[in-house]
Amino acid sequence: MFAFATNAQDKLNIGVVGLTHTHVHWIFESQKRGDFVISGIVEPDKALARRYAKRHGFSMDLVYPDMATMLDKTRPAALAAFGSIAEHLEVVQTAAPRGIHVMVEKPLALNMKHARQMYKLAKQHQIHLLTNYETTWYPTNHKVKHQLENDAVGPLRKVIVRDGHKGPVKLDINAEFLDWLLDPAQSGGGALMDFGCYGANLMTWLKNGQMPTHVSAITEQLQPANHPNVDDEATIILSYPDNQAVIQASWNWPIGRKDMEVYGTSGVLYADNRTQFRQRTARNYDDFDETRVTLEERPYPYDDPFSYLKAVIEGSITPAPYDLSSLENNMRVMQILDAARRSASNGQRVSLSPLPELDRQTSESSTR
């Protein structure tokens, strides 16, 4: 482990590993908030790095060909990984022994084997290992959780989470992203991994870490010419003792969406998008009272992944077990995704067992 460099304003130094994931634009835009500086960038593809340098106005002097060189030269306190999902393990293997915290883009890992190695390294070297999802920062999802916890619609019975778009090829996603996104050895799969992780993350959070008893999944390939090696349509069912979740993940929808419906015994909560929230309270068979609210963005630093990362590292925020970004939550997500892939492959319902790595039992914990 070594001492971290600081800058004149005492902002957090963050290193960026990889530019092939287009979510990397997020961190360049977030840097304008003034919470952190990007102290170094790892990207061996110089042409790609120059393209980003031109767009975001950074010097090519920040770009290094490998992690070891960048870490030795810039001493970042944290790394943000924007390469393939398979590369997440190497980032943690390199960063953890040096005491450097890590945030990866969803999902946490390629598979459960990688996730277990990452978990062990994070715990051994006492680093924060967080996972970033776009939906973590949606005010509507937090409103849903608040209403559930305050018994606004009665005990939870069913959750439907939908995440998808028309597909990466139809969206004209850049070639360097497509190269690994459509390669199961680098991405772990297609729509099931890319969008199924959102629902698994949200449901684990709503259930305070409770593990589903069973996972069932069906996948399809509806655009074989565009996605020849991965699924592009997935439905995952999570069974719990007292409720059920249906996760719909698609690369075939004409309109992109990230939304959630939460059914209790007396009403329904709708997170229609980032800010549009609805609540329906049942009156008769098909009659209900409805309220609609447009929510404001969440308060700082809960409105941005990198402001949040800084607050966690500095100790002003301590993530609770099974918070959306937490390692515990995302270990459960990987358990669910691995089970879903097995179920889709063999056509069988998969039973889950507790993960021995997690430091507390949550099998009897539930959210009303």
C-alpha positions in Angstrom: 0.0 0.0 0.0 1.2 3.5 -0.7 0.3 7.1 0.1 -2.2 8.8 -2.2 -1.5 12.0 -4.0 -3.6 15.0 -3.4 -4.3 18.1 -5.5 -4.4 21.7 -4.6 -8.1 21.7 -3.7 -8.0 18.5 -1.8 -10.4 16.9 -4.2 -10.5 13.1 -4.5 -8.2 11.7 -7.1 -9.9 9.1 -9.2 -8.3 7.0 -11.9 -10.3 5.8 -14.9 -9.6 2.3 -16.1 -10.9 1.8 -19.7 -12.8 3.9 -22.1 -14.6 1.2 -24.0 -17.8 1.4 -21.9 -19.8 4.4 -23.1 -21.0 5.1 -19.6 -17.6 6.6 -19.1 -19.0 9.9 -20.4 -20.7 10.1 -17.0 -17.5 10.5 -15.0 -16.1 13.2 -17.3 -19.4 15.2 -16.9 -19.5 14.6 -13.1 -16.0 15.9 -12.8 -17.4 19.4 -13.5 -19.2 19.2 -10.1 -15.8 19.8 -8.5 -15.8 16.9 -6.0 -12.9 15.0 -7.7 -10.3 15.1 -10.4 -9.5 12.4 -12.9 -5.8 11.9 -12.2 -5.0 9.3 -14.8 -6.7 7.2 -17.5 -5.8 3.6 -18.5 -6.5 3.0 -22.2 -4.1 1.2 -24.6 -6.1 2.2 -27.6 -4.6 5.6 -28.3 -7.0 6.5 -31.1 -9.9 5.9 -28.7 -8.2 7.9 -26.0 -7.7 10.8 -28.5 -11.3 10.8 -29.4 -12.4 11.1 -25.8 -9.7 13.7 -25.1 -11.1 15.9 -27.9 -14.6 15.5 -26.7 -14.0 16.1 -23.0 -10.9 18.4 -23.2 -8.4 16.4 -21.3 -4.7 16.1 -22.1 -3.3 12.9 -23.5 -0.6 13.2 -20.8 -3.3 11.7 -18.5 -3.4 8.5 -20.6 -1.4 5.4 -19.6 -1.1 2.1 -21.4 -1.6 -0.1 -18.2 -2.9 0.1 -14.7 0.5 -0.4 -12.9 2.1 2.5 -14.6 -0.9 4.8 -14.0 -1.1 3.8 -10.3 2.6 4.4 -9.8 2.5 7.8 -11.5 -0.7 9.3 -10.2 -1.5 7.6 -6.9 -5.3 7.7 -7.1 -7.5 7.0 -4.1 -10.1 5.2 -6.2 -10.6 3.6 -9.6 -13.6 3.7 -11.8 -13.8 0.8 -14.2 -15.2 1.4 -17.7 -14.0 -1.6 -19.6 -15.6 -5.0 -20.1 -17.3 -6.9 -17.3 -14.6 -9.5 -17.5 -12.0 -6.9 -16.7 -13.5 -5.9 -13.4 -11.6 -8.8 -11.7 -8.2 -7.5 -12.9 -9.0 -4.0 -11.7 -9.7 -5.2 -8.2 -6.8 -7.6 -8.2 -4.5 -4.7 -9.0 -6.2 -2.0 -6.8 -7.0 -3.9 -3.6 -3.5 -4.8 -2.5 -2.6 -1.1 -2.9 -5.5 0.0 -0.7 -7.3 1.7 -3.7 -11.1 1.7 -3.6 -13.0 0.6 -6.7 -16.3 1.5 -8.4 -17.4 -0.7 -11.3 -20.3 -0.3 -13.8 -23.1 -2.8 -13.4 -23.0 -5.7 -13.0 -20.4 -6.4 -10.4 -18.7 -9.3 -12.2 -18.6 -11.7 -15.1 -19.8 -14.6 -13.0 -20.0 -15.8 -9.4 -16.4 -17.2 -9.5 -15.1 -13.7 -10.4 -17.4 -12.1 -7.8 -16.1 -14.3 -5.0 -12.5 -13.5 -5.8 -13.4 -9.8 -5.8 -15.3 -10.0 -2.6 -12.4 -11.8 -0.9 -9.9 -9.2 -2.1 -12.1 -6.3 -1.0 -12.5 -7.7 2.5 -8.9 -8.8 2.9 -7.5 -5.3 1.9 -10.4 -3.3 3.5 -11.3 -1.4 0.4 -14.8 -0.2 -0.7 -16.0 -2.1 -3.8 -19.1 -0.4 -5.2 -21.3 -1.1 -8.2 -22.9 1.8 -10.1 -26.4 1.5 -11.7 -28.2 4.3 -13.4 -31.4 3.5 -11.4 -29.6 3.9 -8.0 -29.9 7.7 -8.5 -33.6 7.7 -9.5 -35.7 9.6 -6.8 -38.7 7.4 -7.8 -37.1 4.2 -6.7 -36.3 5.7 -3.3 -39.8 6.9 -3.0 -41.1 3.4 -3.6 -38.8 2.0 -0.8 -40.0 4.8 1.6 -43.7 4.1 0.9 -43.2 0.3 1.4 -41.4 0.9 4.7 -44.2 3.1 5.8 -46.9 0.5 4.9 -48.5 2.7 2.3 -49.8 -0.2 0.2 -49.7 -3.1 2.7 -47.4 -6.1 2.6 -45.4 -6.6 -0.5 -46.8 -9.2 -2.9 -45.3 -8.7 -6.4 -42.7 -6.5 -8.1 -42.3 -6.1 -11.9 -39.1 -4.4 -13.1 -38.7 -3.5 -16.8 -35.4 -2.4 -18.3 -34.5 -2.4 -21.9 -34.2 -0.7 -25.3 -34.1 -1.6 -29.0 -30.7 -3.2 -28.8 -27.1 -2.0 -28.9 -26.7 -2.5 -32.7 -29.9 -0.6 -33.5 -28.7 2.1 -31.2 -25.5 2.4 -33.2 -23.4 1.9 -30.1 -19.7 2.5 -30.8 -17.6 -0.4 -32.1 -15.3 -0.7 -29.1 -18.3 -1.2 -26.8 -20.0 -3.6 -29.1 -16.8 -5.7 -29.4 -17.1 -6.9 -25.8 -20.8 -6.3 -25.1 -21.7 -9.0 -27.7 -19.0 -11.4 -26.6 -20.3 -13.6 -23.7 -16.7 -14.3 -22.6 -16.3 -10.5 -21.9 -19.9 -9.5 -21.0 -21.3 -12.7 -19.4 -24.3 -12.6 -21.8 -26.8 -10.3 -23.5 -29.9 -8.7 -22.2 -30.1 -11.0 -19.2 -26.8 -9.6 -17.8 -27.0 -6.1 -19.2 -30.5 -5.4 -18.0 -31.5 -8.2 -15.8 -29.0 -7.0 -13.2 -31.1 -3.8 -12.6 -34.1 -5.8 -11.3 -32.0 -8.2 -9.2 -30.3 -5.1 -7.6 -33.6 -3.3 -6.9 -35.3 -6.4 -5.5 -32.4 -7.3 -3.3 -32.6 -3.8 -1.9 -36.4 -3.8 -1.4 -36.1 -7.1 0.4 -33.2 -5.9 2.6 -30.9 -8.6 1.2 -33.3 -11.6 1.6 -32.4 -14.3 -0.8 -35.0 -15.7 -3.2 -35.8 -19.3 -2.7 -35.9 -20.1 -6.4 -35.0 -18.4 -9.7 -36.5 -19.2 -13.1 -35.6 -17.7 -16.4 -36.3 -17.9 -20.1 -34.1 -16.2 -22.7 -34.7 -15.7 -26.5 -32.6 -14.5 -29.4 -35.0 -12.4 -31.5 -32.3 -10.5 -33.4 -29.8 -13.3 -34.4 -28.2 -11.2 -37.1 -27.4 -8.4 -34.6 -26.7 -10.5 -31.5 -25.5 -13.9 -32.8 -23.7 -15.1 -29.6 -25.9 -13.8 -26.8 -29.5 -13.6 -25.7 -31.4 -10.4 -26.4 -34.7 -11.1 -24.5 -34.9 -12.4 -20.9 -37.6 -12.9 -18.3 -36.5 -13.8 -14.8 -38.8 -14.8 -12.0 -37.6 -14.6 -8.4 -39.7 -16.5 -5.8 -39.8 -15.6 -2.2 -41.8 -17.1 0.6 -44.3 -14.2 0.6 -44.0 -12.5 -2.8 -42.6 -12.7 -6.3 -40.6 -10.6 -8.6 -40.7 -10.6 -12.4 -37.7 -9.0 -14.2 -38.1 -8.2 -17.8 -34.9 -7.4 -19.7 -34.9 -6.7 -23.4 -32.9 -5.5 -26.4 -36.1 -5.6 -28.5 -38.2 -2.7 -27.3 -38.8 0.2 -29.6 -38.8 2.6 -26.7 -36.1 2.5 -24.0 -37.5 2.2 -20.4 -36.4 1.7 -16.8 -39.4 1.4 -14.6 -40.9 -0.6 -11.7 -44.3 -1.6 -10.4 -44.7 -2.7 -6.8 -47.9 -4.4 -5.7 -49.0 -4.6 -2.0 -52.3 -5.9 -0.6 -54.0 -2.5 -0.7 -52.3 -0.6 -3.5 -49.7 -0.2 -6.2 -46.5 2.0 -6.4 -45.2 3.0 -9.8 -41.7 4.3 -10.5 -42.5 5.3 -14.1 -39.1 6.8 -14.8 -36.5 8.8 -13.0 -38.9 11.4 -11.6 -42.5 10.4 -12.3 -44.0 8.5 -9.4 -47.6 7.3 -9.0 -49.5 5.6 -6.2 -52.8 3.8 -6.5 -54.9 2.8 -3.5 -57.6 0.2 -4.1 -61.3 1.1 -3.5 -63.3 -1.7 -5.2 -62.6 -4.4 -7.8 -61.2 -2.1 -10.4 -61.6 1.3 -8.8 -58.8 3.2 -7.1 -57.6 6.6 -5.9 -54.4 7.8 -7.6 -51.8 10.4 -6.8 -49.1 11.5 -9.2 -45.9 13.3 -8.2 -42.9 14.7 -10.1 -40.0 14.3 -7.8 -36.9 16.5 -7.4 -33.5 15.0 -7.8 -32.0 13.4 -4.7 -30.0 15.5 -2.3 -26.2 15.8 -2.7 -24.2 13.5 -2.6 -26.9 10.9 -3.2 -27.6 12.2 -6.7 -24.3 11.2 -8.4 -22.2 8.0 -8.3 -18.9 9.8 -8.0 -20.0 12.3 -5.4 -21.3 9.3 -3.5 -18.0 7.4 -3.9 -16.1 10.4 -2.5 -18.4 10.6 0.5 -18.0 6.9 1.2 -14.3 7.0 1.0 -14.1 10.0 3.3 -16.4 8.4 5.8 -19.4 10.8 5.7 -21.5 8.0 4.3 -21.4 4.4 5.5 -23.3 2.2 3.0 -25.7 -0.1 4.9 -25.6 -3.8 4.0 -27.7 -4.4 0.8 -27.8 -0.7 -0.2 -28.0 -0.5 -4.0 -24.3 0.2 -4.5 -23.1 -2.2 -1.7 -20.9 -5.2 -2.2 -23.4 -7.4 -0.3 -26.2 -6.4 -2.6 -24.2 -7.0 -5.7 -23.0 -10.4 -4.5 -26.6 -11.4 -4.2 -27.2 -9.9 -7.7 -24.5 -12.2 -9.1 -26.0 -15.2 -7.3 -29.3 -14.4 -9.0 -27.9 -13.8 -12.4 -25.8 -17.0 -12.3 -29.0 -19.0 -11.3 -30.9 -17.3 -14.1 -28.4 -18.3 -16.7 -28.5 -21.9 -15.4 -32.3 -21.9 -15.5 -32.4 -20.5 -19.0 -29.9 -23.1 -20.2 -31.5 -26.2 -18.7 -35.1 -25.2 -18.4 -35.2 -25.9 -14.7 -36.1 -23.9 -11.7 -33.0 -23.2 -9.7 -32.9 -23.3 -5.9 -30.6 -20.9 -4.1 -28.5 -21.5 -1.0 -27.0 -18.9 1.4 -23.7 -17.3 0.3 -21.1 -18.1 3.0 -19.1 -15.0 2.1 -21.9 -12.7 3.4 -21.3 -11.8 7.1 -24.9 -12.1 8.2 -27.9 -14.3 7.5 -30.7 -12.6 5.7 -32.9 -15.5 4.6 -35.6 -14.6 7.2 -35.3 -10.8 6.6 -38.1 -9.3 4.5 -39.7 -6.0 3.6 -43.4 -5.5 4.1 
